[in-house]
Amino acid sequence: MKNLDLKKVDRHLNHEDNDRLHVYIFWCFIIVFMVAGVFLFFNDTKEKVEDKSPISILSPTTAPSTNEVSNDYEGKDINTMQEKNNIEPAISLVIANLGLNKKGNEWVYNLPKEVVLGFSPYADEVSGLIDEADRRGYETILHIPMQPANYPFVNLGPYCLLDSFDDKENISRTDAVLAKSSKIKGVYTSPDEVFTESESDLKTFLNELNFKSIGRSKFLFLYHDEKVIKQIDSYAKSLGLPRVVAEKIDISVPDDVDLKELKKNFQYAESIAKSRGGAIILIYSDANYTDHVFEWLSKLSKNGIKLIPIDALFKRSRDHDHKEEILFMINDKKNKDDSKISNAVQP
């Protein structure tokens, strides 16, 4: 038996260990590069997908909230349907919650007559306040309290419509509010109400509005949710309620908003007006930014926007819709006639 050379054996074993180590390190690098490549690929894909998501101020489902208005529209010209249809952009301003502080609300009578004054049904002598506003040439509306999302922690008082009440009680409360004055153009709600989520409650309320507005051509119901407004229009047609008209409050400015957010809301209102032809913005009377309201209104005409009452805004939008419908019918008939002529001359 030959004697083994232990040094050679040891070198051989060390060489094999080094080879294994090199292979191990090689595959570790391969795995690291693969993981890094996969991560970079998915991260790049995510950024591309996010970049392709458009931001639109025209859709109620994608528009910024009233408290968080996007900066993406600052200083940009908007190609709008309003420009194509030659409609002068207009804004209706509602000053809400009036009457609870008589002395603190005197400032509103320095506003242009086109501003709409919204009174609280809980104001002392609210009928006289509405008469005074009407005498001064202002359109007026009344707040109709409805069950808020955080009820019963927040209770809007004895006029508040509640889902837990039967129709008789809610009708009685609605009548009590509407009885405050016959000079109001309509009613408005708070943005956080949930009462109208019930189809039955909403239909009962609309029926009562229609009944109490007999003798009028229309009675405005200012609301915040585009989807519910479509439901209201649908119910009004199906139930035969010709006088009830729903209009959307595009922006409801909180009373505690800071100056930066306030200006964003003003800018957003102008963007909506230029995009759609008109916008309604609601501001609370007890807010601490009244001076900035005057300043903003003084600049509207310079920005190419007209201040008009809600009634005029409604009439103009309906007239425009009617004209569009007539034009569509004329064009549709013309296309059909052209098609008949084309078919007739073919051999």
Beta strands, then each sheet from edge to edge (+ up, - down):
strand 1: 90-98
strand 2: 116-119
strand 3: 140-143
strand 4: 186-188
strand 5: 219-223
strand 6: 244-248
strand 7: 251-253
strand 8: 278-284
strand 9: 306-307
sheet 1: 6+ 5+ 4+ 3+ 2+ 1+ 8+ 7+
sheet 2: 6+ 5+ 4+ 3+ 2+ 1+ 9+
end
